[in-house]
Amino acid sequence: MKIVVIGGTGLIGSKLVNKLREHGHEAVAAAPNTGVNTLTGEGLAEALKGASVVVDVSNSPSWEDSAVLKFFETSTRNLLTSEAAAGVGHHVALSVVGTDRLSESGYFRAKIAQEKLIKESSIPWSIVHATQFFEFLKGLADVSIVEGKVHLPPVLFQPMAADDVATAVGRIAVDPPVNGIVEIAGPEQFRLDELVRRRLAALKDPREVIADPKALYSGAKLSERTLLPGNNARLGETRFETWLTQSAGKIAAA
Ligand SMILES: NC(=O)c1ccc[n+]([C@@H]2O[C@H](COP(=O)([O-])OP(=O)(O)OC[C@H]3O[C@@H](n4cnc5c(N)ncnc54)[C@H](OP(=O)(O)O)[C@@H]3O)[C@@H](O)[C@H]2O)c1
């Protein structure tokens, strides 16, 4: 099966392309540096020729409110139009658990807009809602700095390894479209501040992490369970401690 992975050079995309190829599929990594740009439409028609499935795991280079909205709206529109012309039978997109509860955030308003376009399109679809990636914990600290300290709300979340995200997205891509949302998550729950503190300690990063109930997440106020998946989420295998000691954690630490 020919499967085009938009954002196929990124964290999830590169793992996904490898996994699909290992399973004998013709996986195409589509991104600006492979000549495919979903914002301008460059290279899209050619890349989609003969494709059965398109998986969108791209991300906006800028997370500023208007830039990220423009990215997901324009790229999703271009993609869905090109897919209709090419006769693609399944559009899969990666989004985030709790997206619909996070509309105070400009980033999540953009993901909501992306999902709306997909649901209203003529292409059969599956939207995968993943929880936060272990690989993202340091980045989360970086964007949560107030006067040199990391401020995070002590709410529950259930993060997962990027490798497990790619495995789950790959399975969903080769299955028939669900025309709905599939939630995926890690095997354990943590407090957001607690796990970021552990991640920074493992990286020997001296920044202090403050449990701050008023701190925002990507501009949105969180309550205790905003980031948690529902009971039917498919769970990845990799536990946090295992990931930390594996090469994934060490490479991400570099
Ligand atoms: N971070 C988390 O914890 C988390 C949790 C749940 C869901 N997600 C979702 O997961 C998705 C993927 O995240 P990621 O961390 O794997 O992203 P990433 O590593 O930043 O990769 C982004 C990819 O998008 C590509 N891209 C950028 N602009 C493009 C354009 N104009 N046309 C085509 N491709 C373009 C990039 O290509 P270049 O490298 O060539 O620029 C790259 O391949 C995102 O949609 C995000 O919302 C993230």
The ligand as a MOL file (V3000), in Angstrom:
LIG
                    3D

  0  0  0     0  0            999 V3000
M  V30 BEGIN CTAB
M  V30 COUNTS 48 52 0 0 0
M  V30 BEGIN ATOM
M  V30 1 N 4.5020 17.1060 21.3630 0
M  V30 2 C 3.5640 16.3500 21.8970 0
M  V30 3 O 3.6700 15.9330 23.0710 0
M  V30 4 C 2.3470 15.9650 21.0840 0
M  V30 5 C 1.3400 15.2050 21.6980 0
M  V30 6 C 0.2580 14.7740 20.9250 0
M  V30 7 C 0.1840 15.1110 19.5730 0
M  V30 8 N 1.1770 15.8730 18.9890 0 CHG=1
M  V30 9 C 1.0710 16.1920 17.5410 0
M  V30 10 O 2.0270 15.4190 16.8520 0
M  V30 11 C 2.2820 16.0160 15.5810 0
M  V30 12 C 3.7360 15.7810 15.1710 0
M  V30 13 O 4.6130 16.2830 16.1580 0
M  V30 14 P 6.2010 16.0620 16.0340 0
M  V30 15 O 6.7530 16.4500 17.3760 0
M  V30 16 O 6.5190 14.7150 15.4530 0 CHG=-1
M  V30 17 O 6.5870 17.2000 14.9680 0
M  V30 18 P 8.0470 17.6360 14.4890 0
M  V30 19 O 9.1040 16.6950 14.9480 0
M  V30 20 O 8.1890 19.0960 14.7960 0
M  V30 21 O 7.9370 17.4670 12.9040 0
M  V30 22 C 7.1520 18.3190 12.1320 0
M  V30 23 C 7.1850 17.8510 10.6910 0
M  V30 24 O 6.3290 18.7170 9.9250 0
M  V30 25 C 7.0330 19.0500 8.7550 0
M  V30 26 N 6.5510 20.3090 8.1660 0
M  V30 27 C 6.7090 21.5830 8.6440 0
M  V30 28 N 6.1940 22.4600 7.7610 0
M  V30 29 C 5.6920 21.7300 6.7230 0
M  V30 30 C 5.0600 22.0630 5.5010 0
M  V30 31 N 4.8300 23.3490 5.1550 0
M  V30 32 N 4.7190 21.0730 4.6380 0
M  V30 33 C 4.9660 19.7700 4.9710 0
M  V30 34 N 5.5510 19.3930 6.1140 0
M  V30 35 C 5.9220 20.3650 6.9710 0
M  V30 36 C 8.4860 19.1580 9.1940 0
M  V30 37 O 9.3530 19.1340 8.0720 0
M  V30 38 P 10.7910 19.9020 8.1220 0
M  V30 39 O 11.5960 19.1830 9.1430 0
M  V30 40 O 11.2950 19.7650 6.7190 0
M  V30 41 O 10.4920 21.3220 8.5100 0
M  V30 42 C 8.5820 17.8910 10.0470 0
M  V30 43 O 8.7510 16.7640 9.2290 0
M  V30 44 C 1.8260 17.4770 15.7100 0
M  V30 45 O 0.7170 17.6990 14.8530 0
M  V30 46 C 1.3850 17.6290 17.1700 0
M  V30 47 O 0.2240 18.4440 17.3030 0
M  V30 48 C 2.2370 16.2970 19.7230 0
M  V30 END ATOM
M  V30 BEGIN BOND
M  V30 1 1 1 2
M  V30 2 2 2 3
M  V30 3 1 2 4
M  V30 4 1 4 5
M  V30 5 2 4 48
M  V30 6 2 5 6
M  V30 7 1 6 7
M  V30 8 2 7 8
M  V30 9 1 8 9
M  V30 10 1 8 48
M  V30 11 1 9 10
M  V30 12 1 9 46
M  V30 13 1 10 11
M  V30 14 1 11 12
M  V30 15 1 11 44
M  V30 16 1 12 13
M  V30 17 1 13 14
M  V30 18 2 14 15
M  V30 19 1 14 16
M  V30 20 1 14 17
M  V30 21 1 17 18
M  V30 22 2 18 19
M  V30 23 1 18 20
M  V30 24 1 18 21
M  V30 25 1 21 22
M  V30 26 1 22 23
M  V30 27 1 23 24
M  V30 28 1 23 42
M  V30 29 1 24 25
M  V30 30 1 25 26
M  V30 31 1 25 36
M  V30 32 1 26 27
M  V30 33 1 26 35
M  V30 34 2 27 28
M  V30 35 1 28 29
M  V30 36 1 29 30
M  V30 37 2 29 35
M  V30 38 1 30 31
M  V30 39 2 30 32
M  V30 40 1 32 33
M  V30 41 2 33 34
M  V30 42 1 34 35
M  V30 43 1 36 37
M  V30 44 1 36 42
M  V30 45 1 37 38
M  V30 46 2 38 39
M  V30 47 1 38 40
M  V30 48 1 38 41
M  V30 49 1 42 43
M  V30 50 1 44 45
M  V30 51 1 44 46
M  V30 52 1 46 47
M  V30 END BOND
M  V30 END CTAB
M  END
